[in-house]
Amino acid sequence: MVGASCCVLAVRKDFLDENLDLVRKIVKVHIRATVFILENHAEAAQIAKKWTGQNETGINRAMSNIEFLYSPDPQDVKDWLII
């Protein structure tokens, strides 16, 4: 769905408290991956094709409907949370 949040990292407070370094590493990897996609769209599409087995047309169509962000608006995230 266009405009929907695709990927959100959410952790419980107790997990964060016990694994702060791990959570920081995961966030850094997510940011690096997002920046890579933004700066290397064609290569990212080829990687997606390799790992998903989907055709290039479908990958590019899907990628054109995603806004790649690593710092979304917190209200947007709250709107999509199911509690």
C-alpha positions in Angstrom: 0.0 0.0 0.0 1.5 3.4 -1.0 2.2 5.6 2.0 2.3 2.7 4.5 5.2 2.2 6.7 7.2 -0.8 5.4 9.7 -1.6 8.1 9.7 -0.4 11.6 12.1 -1.5 14.3 10.4 -1.8 17.6 11.8 -3.3 20.8 10.4 -3.8 24.3 12.0 -1.6 26.9 13.4 -4.6 28.9 15.0 -5.9 25.7 16.5 -2.4 25.0 17.8 -2.1 28.5 19.4 -5.5 28.3 20.7 -5.3 24.7 21.4 -1.6 24.1 24.6 -2.3 22.0 22.8 -4.8 19.8 19.9 -2.5 19.2 22.3 0.3 18.3 24.1 -2.0 15.8 20.8 -3.0 14.2 19.8 0.6 13.8 23.2 1.5 12.3 22.9 -1.4 9.8 19.4 -0.3 8.9 20.5 3.2 8.2 23.5 2.0 6.2 21.2 -0.2 4.1 18.7 2.6 3.5 21.4 5.0 2.4 22.8 2.4 0.1 19.4 1.9 -1.5 19.0 5.6 -1.9 22.4 6.1 -3.5 22.6 2.9 -5.5 19.0 2.2 -6.7 20.0 0.0 -9.7 22.4 -2.1 -7.7 19.9 -2.5 -4.8 17.3 -3.7 -7.3 19.7 -6.3 -8.6 20.4 -7.5 -5.1 16.7 -7.7 -4.4 16.2 -9.6 -7.6 18.9 -12.1 -6.6 17.5 -12.7 -3.1 13.8 -12.7 -3.9 13.8 -14.4 -7.3 11.4 -11.7 -8.6 11.9 -10.1 -12.0 13.5 -6.7 -12.5 10.3 -5.0 -13.6 8.4 -6.1 -10.5 11.3 -5.1 -8.2 11.6 -1.7 -9.8 7.8 -1.2 -9.6 7.8 -2.1 -5.9 10.8 0.1 -5.1 9.2 3.1 -6.8 6.3 2.8 -4.3 8.5 2.8 -1.3 9.8 5.9 0.4 13.1 4.8 1.9 13.6 6.5 5.2 15.6 5.8 8.3 14.1 8.5 10.4 10.3 8.5 9.9 7.9 10.8 11.5 7.0 9.3 14.9 3.3 10.1 14.5 3.3 8.1 11.2 4.7 5.1 13.1 2.2 5.5 15.9 -0.6 5.6 13.3 0.4 2.1 12.0 1.0 0.4 15.3 -1.5 -2.2 16.4 -1.5 -2.5 20.2 
